[in-house]
Each structure stands twice: as C-alpha cells, then as structure tokens.
Amino acid sequence: MSSDEADDLVFKALADSRRRRILDLLKDAPRTTGDLCERFEGVLDRCTVMQHLGVLERAGLVIARREGRSRWNYLNAGPFKDIYDRWISAYASEAVDLLARLKRDLEGPVEA
Amino acid sequence: MSSDEADDLVFKALADSRRRRILDLLKDAPRTTGDLCERFEGVLDRCTVMQHLGVLERAGLVIARREGRSRWNYLNAGPFKDIYDRWISAYASEAVDLLARLKRDLEGPVEA
C-alpha cells in the first residue's frame, strides 16, 4: 500500500462522525468492544459499531488486542502525530502556541 | 453548520491525495493560485486545481486573500491543531515525544 493510499484510509475513516466519536471514547483509555457497544446502545447496533471499528483498525487509527474473551481497542496516536508533523511546521507550531497562550491570557482571570 | 458537519468537511477535503499535495505546497509559505496551477502542470488542469482549492477553502484548511490580480492561498493551521488537541491528550503527547526521541536515539550515529 502506498503512503497516499494509507493516508486515504486515515482520512476516510475520520470523515464519519460516529467513528470520530469512537476515537473520542478511546482517547483517555483503551476500551473493550463490549464497552463501546454499550455506550452506543440505542444509537448504533453492535454489528455497526464493529464495522466502524474495522474501518478504524484498517486505517491504523485503532489497535486491537485480544485478552481472553475480550477485545481491547487502543487509540493509535501515530497517525495524528504524522498529520501534525506534516502540516504544522516548526514555525507554525510556535505561532499556534503563541496564539493559544494569548487567547488563554485574554480569557483568564484578571490578577490584582 | 454543526461542529460535526464542519469536521466532515475537513476530513473529506483531506481524503484526496491531490488536495493533500496542495496543502504540502502551502505549508512553508502562501502561494498564488497561478503558482499552484504551474506546479500541477501536466497533471491537473487549472480548472481542477481551482476546484480542489475551493474544497479546501470551504473546509477552512485554506484561507484565500486577493491582492490586485493575484489570489494568495494560505494554509490555516487551526484545523490541524484542533485534530491534535482532540485526540492526543497531554499524556499521549508526552509518550509520543518520548517514542520519537527513542527512535531518533536508536537510529542516530553511535558515539565513540
């Protein structure tokens, strides 16, 4: 698979709000597939959640590990780091940090 | 437009290798539409380049500014920063940096 094809998979996987929601849930800690299905209960059926997880896994955004009868899903930060490195040059990164700091200072509490 | 719809536009715009290539060209400095068209000469015609620029602009990934007869296209780092902030938590960010440093050390020249 070429690097372009791999990137296509990443961005196509991210172009769906339900898959982005799954990644949000995996951001702070890995979760079992059962746990993820529970969180989407009434919104997505188990089969649909597993299909979305498959798309995320093929894109390399989720890494799955079997443990007994459970399947643990981990967010892979690598592709996000690649996106950041590709388009935010050192200069832009500094500028973005500066703007974020400025915004924080402007919105922060006024000191006496 | 909801935040989900805005994110859809961003990732659909990024899910095309030619649009990613345009963003690569804008990474270090803004470029005129004419300059971008020249760089794709023989690959994409002017009309196609402008269509792709339109998709990138509607997604907020490119900001365009008119100056006389030229249209200058700027990369907007904001959406990339949002992607990074959304999925790479402070903890993950540290881990990613650590791994990058480790990789660099392992691949670096052996010191005497």
gemmi code that builds the backbone of each chain (N, CA, C; Angstrom):
import gemmi

chains = {
    "A": [
        ("MET", (0.859, -1.198, 0.000), (0.000, 0.000, 0.000), (0.891, 1.242, 0.000)),
        ("SER", (0.618, 2.179, -0.926), (1.415, 3.403, -0.968), (1.056, 4.283, 0.219)),
        ("SER", (1.916, 5.254, 0.459), (1.669, 6.179, 1.564), (0.390, 6.993, 1.291)),
        ("ASP", (0.152, 7.317, 0.007), (-1.081, 8.037, -0.349), (-2.313, 7.193, -0.030)),
        ("GLU", (-2.237, 5.909, -0.342), (-3.382, 5.027, -0.073), (-3.612, 4.893, 1.426)),
        ("ALA", (-2.514, 4.793, 2.180), (-2.631, 4.690, 3.637), (-3.278, 5.964, 4.201)),
        ("ASP", (-2.857, 7.121, 3.672), (-3.437, 8.390, 4.126), (-4.913, 8.485, 3.740)),
        ("ASP", (-5.243, 7.979, 2.543), (-6.661, 7.964, 2.138), (-7.490, 7.218, 3.181)),
        ("LEU", (-6.980, 6.064, 3.617), (-7.714, 5.259, 4.604), (-7.914, 6.038, 5.905)),
        ("VAL", (-6.862, 6.732, 6.338), (-6.936, 7.508, 7.587), (-8.027, 8.575, 7.495)),
        ("PHE", (-7.983, 9.363, 6.413), (-8.913, 10.496, 6.348), (-10.330, 10.061, 6.020)),
        ("LYS", (-10.481, 8.975, 5.248), (-11.828, 8.457, 5.004), (-12.405, 7.915, 6.312)),
        ("ALA", (-11.565, 7.270, 7.111), (-12.038, 6.756, 8.407), (-12.467, 7.910, 9.311)),
        ("LEU", (-11.725, 9.019, 9.249), (-12.025, 10.169, 10.118), (-13.216, 10.991, 9.609)),
        ("ALA", (-13.620, 10.759, 8.349), (-14.695, 11.568, 7.759), (-16.083, 11.064, 8.147)),
        ("ASP", (-16.209, 10.444, 9.291), (-17.508, 9.960, 9.752), (-17.624, 10.271, 11.244)),
        ("SER", (-18.673, 11.000, 11.604), (-18.776, 11.497, 12.988), (-18.873, 10.356, 14.003)),
        ("ARG", (-19.475, 9.209, 13.601), (-19.577, 8.101, 14.557), (-18.206, 7.503, 14.822)),
        ("ARG", (-17.376, 7.424, 13.794), (-16.027, 6.897, 14.017), (-15.194, 7.882, 14.831)),
        ("ARG", (-15.405, 9.180, 14.603), (-14.679, 10.167, 15.426), (-15.107, 10.039, 16.886)),
        ("ARG", (-16.404, 9.737, 17.107), (-16.908, 9.573, 18.466), (-16.242, 8.359, 19.144)),
        ("ILE", (-16.052, 7.292, 18.389), (-15.372, 6.106, 18.947), (-13.949, 6.493, 19.375)),
        ("LEU", (-13.259, 7.260, 18.531), (-11.897, 7.681, 18.870), (-11.894, 8.588, 20.094)),
        ("ASP", (-12.932, 9.424, 20.223), (-13.051, 10.275, 21.424), (-13.106, 9.394, 22.672)),
        ("LEU", (-13.870, 8.308, 22.576), (-14.047, 7.411, 23.732), (-12.749, 6.675, 24.074)),
        ("LEU", (-11.898, 6.476, 23.064), (-10.648, 5.734, 23.284), (-9.488, 6.660, 23.658)),
        ("LYS", (-9.748, 7.956, 23.636), (-8.662, 8.922, 23.808), (-7.928, 8.752, 25.154)),
        ("ASP", (-8.702, 8.610, 26.222), (-8.072, 8.591, 27.541), (-7.667, 7.204, 28.015)),
        ("ALA", (-8.345, 6.180, 27.502), (-8.028, 4.817, 27.932), (-8.578, 3.830, 26.916)),
        ("PRO", (-7.940, 2.651, 26.812), (-8.487, 1.625, 25.920), (-9.824, 1.124, 26.451)),
        ("ARG", (-10.646, 0.601, 25.570), (-11.953, 0.062, 25.972), (-12.203, -1.255, 25.238)),
        ("THR", (-12.982, -2.108, 25.861), (-13.350, -3.351, 25.184), (-14.425, -3.033, 24.157)),
        ("THR", (-14.555, -3.922, 23.176), (-15.601, -3.752, 22.167), (-16.975, -3.767, 22.836)),
        ("GLY", (-17.135, -4.617, 23.840), (-18.411, -4.681, 24.572), (-18.757, -3.347, 25.219)),
        ("ASP", (-17.770, -2.730, 25.829), (-17.950, -1.426, 26.476), (-18.363, -0.375, 25.440)),
        ("LEU", (-17.673, -0.367, 24.300), (-18.002, 0.603, 23.242), (-19.434, 0.393, 22.749)),
        ("CYS", (-19.814, -0.877, 22.561), (-21.168, -1.167, 22.091), (-22.205, -0.647, 23.080)),
        ("GLU", (-21.927, -0.815, 24.369), (-22.856, -0.327, 25.406), (-23.048, 1.188, 25.304)),
        ("ARG", (-21.931, 1.882, 25.062), (-22.010, 3.349, 25.009), (-22.808, 3.847, 23.813)),
        ("PHE", (-22.919, 3.019, 22.770), (-23.688, 3.435, 21.590), (-25.084, 2.813, 21.586)),
        ("GLU", (-25.454, 2.162, 22.703), (-26.751, 1.470, 22.749), (-27.886, 2.434, 22.446)),
        ("GLY", (-28.783, 1.990, 21.584), (-29.919, 2.831, 21.208), (-29.586, 3.759, 20.049)),
        ("VAL", (-28.300, 3.865, 19.712), (-27.871, 4.728, 18.600), (-27.339, 3.859, 17.454)),
        ("LEU", (-26.419, 2.959, 17.810), (-25.847, 2.051, 16.808), (-25.935, 0.627, 17.345)),
        ("ASP", (-26.273, -0.330, 16.466), (-26.273, -1.716, 16.945), (-24.841, -2.262, 16.958)),
        ("ARG", (-24.680, -3.378, 17.637), (-23.367, -3.980, 17.856), (-22.610, -4.206, 16.534)),
        ("CYS", (-23.352, -4.683, 15.556), (-22.741, -5.004, 14.263), (-22.155, -3.740, 13.604)),
        ("THR", (-22.885, -2.633, 13.694), (-22.429, -1.364, 13.102), (-21.188, -0.837, 13.833)),
        ("VAL", (-21.209, -0.931, 15.171), (-20.037, -0.485, 15.937), (-18.813, -1.290, 15.507)),
        ("MET", (-18.992, -2.606, 15.336), (-17.854, -3.445, 14.960), (-17.370, -3.136, 13.542)),
        ("GLN", (-18.299, -2.786, 12.656), (-17.890, -2.384, 11.300), (-17.041, -1.109, 11.349)),
        ("HIS", (-17.503, -0.136, 12.148), (-16.741, 1.115, 12.267), (-15.365, 0.853, 12.888)),
        ("LEU", (-15.325, -0.029, 13.883), (-14.032, -0.370, 14.498), (-13.104, -1.007, 13.456)),
        ("GLY", (-13.675, -1.810, 12.562), (-12.887, -2.440, 11.494), (-12.267, -1.391, 10.577)),
        ("VAL", (-13.054, -0.384, 10.227), (-12.551, 0.697, 9.358), (-11.404, 1.437, 10.067)),
        ("LEU", (-11.602, 1.714, 11.357), (-10.574, 2.429, 12.133), (-9.302, 1.588, 12.265)),
        ("GLU", (-9.492, 0.282, 12.417), (-8.338, -0.616, 12.565), (-7.558, -0.710, 11.251)),
        ("ARG", (-8.273, -0.843, 10.139), (-7.583, -0.931, 8.844), (-6.836, 0.368, 8.536)),
        ("ALA", (-7.342, 1.473, 9.058), (-6.669, 2.768, 8.835), (-5.494, 2.962, 9.790)),
        ("GLY", (-5.342, 2.057, 10.751), (-4.241, 2.186, 11.712), (-4.546, 3.172, 12.833)),
        ("LEU", (-5.804, 3.604, 12.947), (-6.160, 4.569, 13.999), (-6.496, 3.860, 15.306)),
        ("VAL", (-6.871, 2.596, 15.190), (-7.167, 1.791, 16.383), (-6.338, 0.513, 16.297)),
        ("ILE", (-5.778, 0.130, 17.429), (-5.054, -1.139, 17.516), (-5.840, -2.028, 18.477)),
        ("ALA", (-6.124, -3.266, 18.049), (-6.930, -4.160, 18.883), (-6.059, -5.277, 19.458)),
        ("ARG", (-6.361, -5.667, 20.685), (-5.602, -6.741, 21.338), (-6.613, -7.652, 22.031)),
        ("ARG", (-6.495, -8.947, 21.778), (-7.381, -9.929, 22.422), (-6.855, -10.249, 23.811)),
        ("GLU", (-7.763, -10.372, 24.761), (-7.362, -10.798, 26.108), (-8.488, -11.675, 26.616)),
        ("GLY", (-8.278, -12.988, 26.534), (-9.345, -13.922, 26.901), (-10.507, -13.742, 25.940)),
        ("ARG", (-11.686, -13.464, 26.479), (-12.848, -13.304, 25.609), (-13.072, -11.844, 25.217)),
        ("SER", (-12.226, -10.954, 25.730), (-12.417, -9.524, 25.433), (-11.469, -9.061, 24.330)),
        ("ARG", (-11.937, -8.051, 23.608), (-11.106, -7.414, 22.598), (-10.914, -5.986, 23.073)),
        ("TRP", (-9.674, -5.632, 23.385), (-9.378, -4.284, 23.850), (-8.965, -3.420, 22.669)),
        ("ASN", (-9.555, -2.239, 22.570), (-9.273, -1.304, 21.475), (-8.496, -0.095, 22.005)),
        ("TYR", (-7.368, 0.157, 21.374), (-6.494, 1.267, 21.769), (-6.466, 2.313, 20.659)),
        ("LEU", (-6.471, 3.571, 21.036), (-6.236, 4.638, 20.052), (-4.758, 4.630, 19.691)),
        ("ASN", (-4.436, 4.696, 18.411), (-3.048, 4.823, 17.989), (-2.760, 6.290, 17.678)),
        ("ALA", (-1.915, 6.900, 18.486), (-1.651, 8.338, 18.327), (-0.763, 8.627, 17.110)),
        ("GLY", (-0.109, 7.601, 16.577), (0.851, 7.780, 15.481), (0.321, 8.584, 14.300)),
        ("PRO", (-0.811, 8.164, 13.707), (-1.314, 8.909, 12.538), (-1.613, 10.379, 12.847)),
        ("PHE", (-2.053, 10.673, 14.070), (-2.355, 12.070, 14.438), (-1.062, 12.876, 14.535)),
        ("LYS", (-0.049, 12.227, 15.083), (1.260, 12.871, 15.171), (1.796, 13.140, 13.745)),
        ("ASP", (1.566, 12.179, 12.830), (2.014, 12.357, 11.439), (1.328, 13.550, 10.778)),
        ("ILE", (0.008, 13.687, 11.028), (-0.751, 14.805, 10.460), (-0.159, 16.121, 10.954)),
        ("TYR", (0.077, 16.170, 12.253), (0.612, 17.383, 12.871), (1.994, 17.727, 12.285)),
        ("ASP", (2.845, 16.708, 12.219), (4.206, 16.948, 11.720), (4.209, 17.354, 10.252)),
        ("ARG", (3.250, 16.808, 9.494), (3.245, 17.087, 8.053), (2.859, 18.522, 7.740)),
        ("TRP", (1.884, 19.055, 8.486), (1.360, 20.366, 8.080), (1.618, 21.506, 9.048)),
        ("ILE", (2.066, 21.199, 10.235), (2.404, 22.299, 11.128), (3.905, 22.334, 11.285)),
        ("SER", (4.517, 23.187, 10.505), (5.976, 23.301, 10.558), (6.379, 23.880, 11.902)),
        ("ALA", (7.654, 23.818, 12.223), (8.159, 24.336, 13.499), (7.698, 25.777, 13.688)),
        ("TYR", (7.742, 26.541, 12.632), (7.364, 27.950, 12.731), (5.884, 28.083, 13.084)),
        ("ALA", (5.036, 27.368, 12.323), (3.599, 27.453, 12.554), (3.263, 26.984, 13.965)),
        ("SER", (3.955, 25.932, 14.391), (3.695, 25.372, 15.711), (3.931, 26.432, 16.789)),
        ("GLU", (5.040, 27.176, 16.642), (5.331, 28.254, 17.591), (4.234, 29.312, 17.569)),
        ("ALA", (3.823, 29.665, 16.357), (2.807, 30.704, 16.203), (1.483, 30.242, 16.815)),
        ("VAL", (1.147, 28.957, 16.591), (-0.103, 28.416, 17.123), (-0.065, 28.436, 18.654)),
        ("ASP", (1.095, 28.045, 19.221), (1.236, 28.055, 20.679), (1.091, 29.471, 21.230)),
        ("LEU", (1.698, 30.399, 20.508), (1.659, 31.797, 20.933), (0.215, 32.296, 20.949)),
        ("LEU", (-0.526, 31.967, 19.887), (-1.919, 32.396, 19.805), (-2.747, 31.761, 20.916)),
        ("ALA", (-2.479, 30.465, 21.184), (-3.221, 29.758, 22.229), (-2.948, 30.405, 23.586)),
        ("ARG", (-1.665, 30.808, 23.806), (-1.276, 31.420, 25.076), (-1.947, 32.790, 25.214)),
        ("LEU", (-1.930, 33.511, 24.119), (-2.539, 34.845, 24.098), (-4.029, 34.744, 24.424)),
        ("LYS", (-4.706, 33.762, 23.790), (-6.139, 33.553, 23.994), (-6.401, 33.234, 25.477)),
        ("ARG", (-5.525, 32.361, 26.042), (-5.680, 31.947, 27.438), (-5.515, 33.169, 28.352)),
        ("ASP", (-4.489, 33.973, 28.049), (-4.224, 35.155, 28.876), (-5.393, 36.131, 28.802)),
        ("LEU", (-5.923, 36.309, 27.607), (-7.014, 37.274, 27.431), (-8.286, 36.805, 28.123)),
        ("GLU", (-8.476, 35.456, 28.109), (-9.701, 34.915, 28.690), (-9.546, 34.600, 30.173)),
        ("GLY", (-8.324, 34.621, 30.659), (-8.046, 34.208, 32.037), (-8.510, 35.249, 33.047)),
        ("PRO", (-8.443, 34.893, 34.341), (-8.869, 35.818, 35.380), (-7.916, 37.013, 35.461)),
        ("VAL", (-8.470, 38.170, 35.744), (-7.649, 39.380, 35.883), (-6.971, 39.342, 37.243)),
        ("GLU", (-5.642, 39.462, 37.234), (-4.934, 39.420, 38.512), (-4.896, 40.795, 39.146)),
        ("ALA", (-4.928, 40.796, 40.480), (-4.960, 42.068, 41.204), (-3.586, 42.721, 41.171)),
    ],
    "B": [
        ("MET", (-23.847, 25.564, 10.536), (-23.188, 24.261, 10.351), (-22.739, 23.728, 11.712)),
        ("SER", (-23.086, 22.467, 12.021), (-22.687, 21.876, 13.294), (-21.191, 21.596, 13.273)),
        ("SER", (-20.643, 21.349, 14.453), (-19.221, 21.045, 14.547), (-18.923, 19.726, 13.826)),
        ("ASP", (-19.875, 18.770, 13.885), (-19.713, 17.502, 13.159), (-19.653, 17.735, 11.657)),
        ("GLU", (-20.520, 18.608, 11.161), (-20.544, 18.890, 9.726), (-19.246, 19.583, 9.301)),
        ("ALA", (-18.756, 20.493, 10.156), (-17.504, 21.185, 9.842), (-16.353, 20.185, 9.803)),
        ("ASP", (-16.348, 19.245, 10.758), (-15.294, 18.225, 10.773), (-15.398, 17.303, 9.559)),
        ("ASP", (-16.630, 16.992, 9.160), (-16.821, 16.178, 7.945), (-16.136, 16.848, 6.758)),
        ("LEU", (-16.350, 18.167, 6.632), (-15.747, 18.899, 5.511), (-14.223, 18.814, 5.552)),
        ("VAL", (-13.660, 18.964, 6.755), (-12.200, 18.915, 6.913), (-11.654, 17.560, 6.454)),
        ("PHE", (-12.241, 16.478, 6.968), (-11.666, 15.157, 6.669), (-11.969, 14.693, 5.250)),
        ("LYS", (-13.123, 15.101, 4.718), (-13.400, 14.771, 3.309), (-12.432, 15.538, 2.408)),
        ("ALA", (-12.121, 16.768, 2.782), (-11.161, 17.548, 1.993), (-9.776, 16.889, 2.038)),
        ("LEU", (-9.422, 16.349, 3.206), (-8.096, 15.737, 3.366), (-8.013, 14.334, 2.752)),
        ("ALA", (-9.180, 13.746, 2.436), (-9.204, 12.367, 1.921), (-8.909, 12.299, 0.422)),
        ("ASP", (-8.162, 13.232, -0.090), (-7.800, 13.233, -1.511), (-6.333, 13.627, -1.625)),
        ("SER", (-5.545, 12.765, -2.266), (-4.094, 12.972, -2.267), (-3.698, 14.267, -2.985)),
        ("ARG", (-4.489, 14.678, -4.004), (-4.126, 15.913, -4.703), (-4.355, 17.122, -3.804)),
        ("ARG", (-5.404, 17.079, -2.999), (-5.628, 18.199, -2.064), (-4.571, 18.199, -0.959)),
        ("ARG", (-4.149, 17.002, -0.531), (-3.069, 16.957, 0.472), (-1.790, 17.545, -0.111)),
        ("ARG", (-1.575, 17.279, -1.429), (-0.374, 17.810, -2.094), (-0.421, 19.349, -2.140)),
        ("ILE", (-1.592, 19.900, -2.375), (-1.727, 21.367, -2.379), (-1.358, 21.912, -0.992)),
        ("LEU", (-1.850, 21.249, 0.053), (-1.534, 21.710, 1.416), (-0.035, 21.585, 1.701)),
        ("ASP", (0.594, 20.530, 1.167), (2.052, 20.388, 1.323), (2.757, 21.614, 0.729)),
        ("LEU", (2.273, 22.040, -0.437), (2.908, 23.175, -1.123), (2.702, 24.480, -0.356)),
        ("LEU", (1.612, 24.550, 0.424), (1.323, 25.788, 1.154), (1.920, 25.791, 2.561)),
        ("LYS", (2.529, 24.660, 2.937), (2.981, 24.505, 4.319), (3.987, 25.575, 4.736)),
        ("ASP", (4.964, 25.823, 3.854), (6.044, 26.729, 4.245), (5.782, 28.190, 3.922)),
        ("ALA", (4.939, 28.415, 2.919), (4.657, 29.794, 2.532), (3.379, 29.840, 1.706)),
        ("PRO", (2.675, 30.967, 1.746), (1.482, 31.097, 0.897), (1.895, 31.127, -0.576)),
        ("ARG", (0.987, 30.741, -1.444), (1.278, 30.754, -2.876), (0.074, 31.308, -3.631)),
        ("THR", (0.342, 31.898, -4.780), (-0.771, 32.368, -5.612), (-1.397, 31.167, -6.310)),
        ("THR", (-2.659, 31.330, -6.714), (-3.340, 30.261, -7.449), (-2.583, 29.953, -8.742)),
        ("GLY", (-2.048, 31.014, -9.382), (-1.283, 30.816, -10.614), (-0.055, 29.938, -10.373)),
        ("ASP", (0.642, 30.186, -9.277), (1.831, 29.405, -8.922), (1.442, 27.936, -8.691)),
        ("LEU", (0.346, 27.724, -7.953), (-0.105, 26.350, -7.690), (-0.451, 25.631, -8.997)),
        ("CYS", (-1.135, 26.344, -9.882), (-1.515, 25.735, -11.163), (-0.275, 25.319, -11.945)),
        ("GLU", (0.755, 26.187, -11.928), (2.009, 25.861, -12.622), (2.631, 24.582, -12.093)),
        ("ARG", (2.577, 24.419, -10.763), (3.206, 23.244, -10.150), (2.486, 21.948, -10.496)),
        ("PHE", (1.226, 22.047, -10.869), (0.472, 20.842, -11.239), (0.373, 20.682, -12.767)),
        ("GLU", (1.109, 21.531, -13.498), (1.008, 21.497, -14.956), (1.307, 20.105, -15.498)),
        ("GLY", (0.481, 19.629, -16.393), (0.665, 18.293, -16.959), (0.004, 17.208, -16.113)),
        ("VAL", (-0.408, 17.567, -14.892), (-1.056, 16.587, -14.007), (-2.525, 16.962, -13.818)),
        ("LEU", (-2.726, 18.230, -13.462), (-4.094, 18.726, -13.260), (-4.258, 20.019, -14.045)),
        ("ASP", (-5.419, 20.200, -14.682), (-5.625, 21.467, -15.374), (-6.051, 22.544, -14.365)),
        ("ARG", (-5.976, 23.770, -14.818), (-6.221, 24.929, -13.966), (-7.580, 24.846, -13.264)),
        ("CYS", (-8.590, 24.412, -14.031), (-9.947, 24.340, -13.502), (-10.035, 23.345, -12.338)),
        ("THR", (-9.349, 22.217, -12.482), (-9.359, 21.184, -11.432), (-8.641, 21.682, -10.175)),
        ("VAL", (-7.495, 22.346, -10.373), (-6.767, 22.895, -9.220), (-7.677, 23.867, -8.463)),
        ("MET", (-8.396, 24.710, -9.194), (-9.258, 25.697, -8.547), (-10.432, 25.026, -7.822)),
        ("GLN", (-10.930, 23.933, -8.394), (-11.992, 23.188, -7.705), (-11.479, 22.631, -6.376)),
        ("HIS", (-10.277, 22.045, -6.409), (-9.701, 21.492, -5.178), (-9.456, 22.604, -4.150)),
        ("LEU", (-8.979, 23.750, -4.627), (-8.763, 24.885, -3.719), (-10.083, 25.301, -3.075)),
        ("GLY", (-11.156, 25.252, -3.857), (-12.478, 25.593, -3.332), (-12.898, 24.656, -2.218)),
        ("VAL", (-12.658, 23.360, -2.396), (-12.999, 22.370, -1.365), (-12.186, 22.653, -0.095)),
        ("LEU", (-10.893, 22.943, -0.273), (-10.023, 23.220, 0.873), (-10.449, 24.504, 1.585)),
        ("GLU", (-10.891, 25.480, 0.806), (-11.300, 26.752, 1.398), (-12.607, 26.578, 2.187)),
        ("ARG", (-13.568, 25.860, 1.609), (-14.838, 25.637, 2.310), (-14.625, 24.846, 3.599)),
        ("ALA", (-13.582, 24.000, 3.629), (-13.278, 23.213, 4.831), (-12.493, 24.032, 5.856)),
        ("GLY", (-12.079, 25.240, 5.466), (-11.317, 26.091, 6.389), (-9.848, 25.714, 6.463)),
        ("LEU", (-9.387, 24.868, 5.534), (-7.981, 24.454, 5.555), (-7.100, 25.439, 4.796)),
        ("VAL", (-7.725, 26.179, 3.898), (-7.007, 27.210, 3.142), (-7.768, 28.523, 3.286)),
        ("ILE", (-7.016, 29.593, 3.488), (-7.608, 30.925, 3.528), (-7.063, 31.693, 2.328)),
        ("ALA", (-7.966, 32.301, 1.566), (-7.529, 32.998, 0.350), (-7.648, 34.504, 0.547)),
        ("ARG", (-6.706, 35.213, -0.031), (-6.703, 36.679, 0.060), (-6.380, 37.242, -1.322)),
        ("ARG", (-7.212, 38.168, -1.769), (-6.978, 38.811, -3.076), (-5.971, 39.933, -2.917)),
        ("GLU", (-5.071, 40.044, -3.872), (-4.123, 41.165, -3.868), (-3.931, 41.562, -5.321)),
        ("GLY", (-4.614, 42.643, -5.722), (-4.575, 43.040, -7.131), (-5.190, 41.933, -7.964)),
        ("ARG", (-4.443, 41.456, -8.947), (-4.995, 40.390, -9.803), (-4.654, 38.996, -9.294)),
        ("SER", (-3.889, 38.924, -8.186), (-3.486, 37.612, -7.669), (-4.366, 37.180, -6.495)),
        ("ARG", (-4.502, 35.878, -6.362), (-5.201, 35.309, -5.228), (-4.160, 34.529, -4.452)),
        ("TRP", (-3.889, 34.958, -3.214), (-2.902, 34.274, -2.383), (-3.605, 33.253, -1.500)),
        ("ASN", (-3.064, 32.047, -1.473), (-3.648, 30.965, -0.682), (-2.741, 30.638, 0.503)),
        ("TYR", (-3.325, 30.673, 1.692), (-2.593, 30.401, 2.936), (-3.104, 29.106, 3.549)),
        ("LEU", (-2.195, 28.309, 4.091), (-2.611, 27.154, 4.885), (-3.120, 27.659, 6.227)),
        ("ASN", (-4.253, 27.158, 6.668), (-4.755, 27.501, 8.001), (-4.407, 26.370, 8.957)),
        ("ALA", (-3.519, 26.652, 9.906), (-3.043, 25.594, 10.816), (-4.097, 25.214, 11.855)),
        ("GLY", (-5.107, 26.060, 12.023), (-6.118, 25.842, 13.065), (-6.734, 24.449, 13.084)),
        ("PRO", (-7.296, 23.983, 11.966), (-7.924, 22.655, 11.987), (-6.951, 21.534, 12.358)),
        ("PHE", (-5.677, 21.675, 11.979), (-4.693, 20.637, 12.318), (-4.409, 20.640, 13.818)),
        ("LYS", (-4.345, 21.846, 14.349), (-4.145, 21.985, 15.796), (-5.346, 21.372, 16.535)),
        ("ASP", (-6.556, 21.592, 16.006), (-7.766, 21.027, 16.628), (-7.717, 19.494, 16.630)),
        ("ILE", (-7.267, 18.908, 15.504), (-7.162, 17.444, 15.404), (-6.206, 16.938, 16.484)),
        ("TYR", (-5.067, 17.599, 16.582), (-4.047, 17.191, 17.549), (-4.590, 17.295, 18.980)),
        ("ASP", (-5.211, 18.422, 19.283), (-5.720, 18.634, 20.640), (-6.833, 17.647, 20.985)),
        ("ARG", (-7.630, 17.286, 19.969), (-8.776, 16.420, 20.247), (-8.347, 15.001, 20.600)),
        ("TRP", (-7.325, 14.488, 19.905), (-7.022, 13.067, 20.084), (-5.674, 12.759, 20.735)),
        ("ILE", (-4.829, 13.752, 20.868), (-3.582, 13.492, 21.581), (-3.633, 14.235, 22.909)),
        ("SER", (-3.997, 13.539, 23.946), (-4.086, 14.170, 25.264), (-2.677, 14.503, 25.745)),
        ("ALA", (-2.580, 15.276, 26.802), (-1.284, 15.684, 27.332), (-0.419, 14.452, 27.581)),
        ("TYR", (-1.032, 13.414, 28.123), (-0.288, 12.197, 28.421), (0.257, 11.557, 27.155)),
        ("ALA", (-0.631, 11.389, 26.171), (-0.233, 10.740, 24.920), (0.852, 11.557, 24.239)),
        ("SER", (0.719, 12.870, 24.296), (1.684, 13.746, 23.662), (3.083, 13.503, 24.227)),
        ("GLU", (3.160, 13.383, 25.545), (4.450, 13.094, 26.187), (4.996, 11.752, 25.715)),
        ("ALA", (4.102, 10.758, 25.660), (4.523, 9.416, 25.253), (5.018, 9.425, 23.810)),
        ("VAL", (4.295, 10.167, 22.957), (4.671, 10.233, 21.540), (6.047, 10.892, 21.400)),
        ("ASP", (6.274, 11.963, 22.158), (7.577, 12.633, 22.116), (8.687, 11.694, 22.571)),
        ("LEU", (8.389, 10.942, 23.636), (9.362, 10.009, 24.190), (9.732, 8.960, 23.147)),
        ("LEU", (8.704, 8.421, 22.475), (8.940, 7.397, 21.450), (9.744, 7.972, 20.288)),
        ("ALA", (9.414, 9.212, 19.894), (10.121, 9.858, 18.788), (11.596, 10.044, 19.153)),
        ("ARG", (11.841, 10.425, 20.445), (13.212, 10.652, 20.918), (13.984, 9.329, 20.936)),
        ("LEU", (13.295, 8.299, 21.416), (13.892, 6.969, 21.495), (14.287, 6.481, 20.096)),
        ("LYS", (13.348, 6.674, 19.133), (13.580, 6.246, 17.763), (14.797, 6.984, 17.191)),
        ("ARG", (14.861, 8.305, 17.482), (15.958, 9.124, 16.983), (17.281, 8.631, 17.576)),
        ("ASP", (17.256, 8.349, 18.871), (18.465, 7.893, 19.553), (18.935, 6.552, 18.975)),
        ("LEU", (17.985, 5.670, 18.758), (18.330, 4.326, 18.260), (18.872, 4.380, 16.838)),
        ("GLU", (18.310, 5.335, 16.049), (18.724, 5.427, 14.650), (19.905, 6.353, 14.433)),
        ("GLY", (20.239, 7.099, 15.477), (21.293, 8.105, 15.362), (22.671, 7.478, 15.282)),
        ("PRO", (23.707, 8.309, 15.018), (25.074, 7.805, 14.915), (25.557, 7.298, 16.280)),
        ("VAL", (26.333, 6.236, 16.276), (26.888, 5.697, 17.512), (28.035, 6.596, 17.950)),
        ("GLU", (27.941, 7.066, 19.178), (29.001, 7.956, 19.654), (30.159, 7.142, 20.203)),
        ("ALA", (31.364, 7.685, 20.020), (32.558, 6.945, 20.457), (32.683, 6.986, 21.975)),
    ],
}
model = gemmi.Model(1)
for chain_id, residues in chains.items():
    chain = gemmi.Chain(chain_id)
    for i, (resn, *xyz) in enumerate(residues, 1):
        res = gemmi.Residue()
        res.name, res.seqid = resn, gemmi.SeqId(i, " ")
        for name, pos in zip(("N", "CA", "C"), xyz):
            atom = gemmi.Atom()
            atom.name, atom.element = name, gemmi.Element(name[0])
            atom.pos, atom.b_iso = gemmi.Position(*pos), 0.0
            res.add_atom(atom)
        chain.add_residue(res)
    model.add_chain(chain)
structure = gemmi.Structure()
structure.add_model(model)
structure.setup_entities()
